[in-house]
Amino acid sequence: MVDVERFRILLQEERDRKLALLPALRGDITAVSAARRDSNVDDEHDPEGSTIAFELSQASALLEQSRAGLAQIDAALGRMEQGTYGICEVCGAVIPEGRLEARPWTPYCIQHAAGRA
């Protein structure tokens, strides 16, 4: 049987970290967007333009990853409430604790994790 309370603490700590990161990422996007407005909009020929475009793309991707991670964590916490945490959504097998330690938000056993986050 999976120690749900231990994993609830791990998930809540990770959730708190991600929530704390979101404002910083939003701030980065705002700052990069402001820098882009103040620069030459021709990214191809402006030496700073490609850097600004890359930074904006990177910050946006990190923000999206954090949001997706939060959704996965919230889904795992929901499975805890439903009593299905630690059970593979595909085959119904118990997910080994080692896998849950590595990815406490996963809804899949190792066999069914291929191609999934």
Residue pairs with C-beta under 8 A, 6 or more apart in sequence:
2 85
2 86
2 94
2 95
2 97
2 100
3 97
4 80
4 85
4 86
7 76
7 80
7 85
7 86
7 100
7 104
8 77
8 80
10 104
11 73
11 76
11 77
11 80
11 104
11 105
12 77
14 69
14 73
14 104
14 105
15 70
15 73
15 74
15 77
18 66
18 69
18 70
18 73
19 70
21 66
22 63
22 66
22 67
25 59
25 62
25 63
25 66
26 63
28 55
28 59
29 56
29 59
29 60
29 63
32 52
32 55
32 56
32 59
33 56
35 52
36 49
36 52
36 53
36 56
39 46
39 48
39 49
39 52
40 46
40 48
40 49
41 49
42 49
43 49
43 50
43 52
43 53
44 50
68 117
69 105
72 105
72 117
73 105
75 105
75 107
76 85
76 104
76 105
76 106
76 107
79 85
79 87
79 107
86 94
86 95
86 97
86 100
87 93
87 94
87 95
88 94
88 95
88 107
88 108
88 109
88 111
88 112
89 107
89 108
89 112
90 108
90 109
90 112
91 109
91 111
91 112
93 109
93 111
94 109
95 106
95 108
95 109
96 109
96 110
99 106
99 109
99 110
99 113
100 106
106 113
108 116
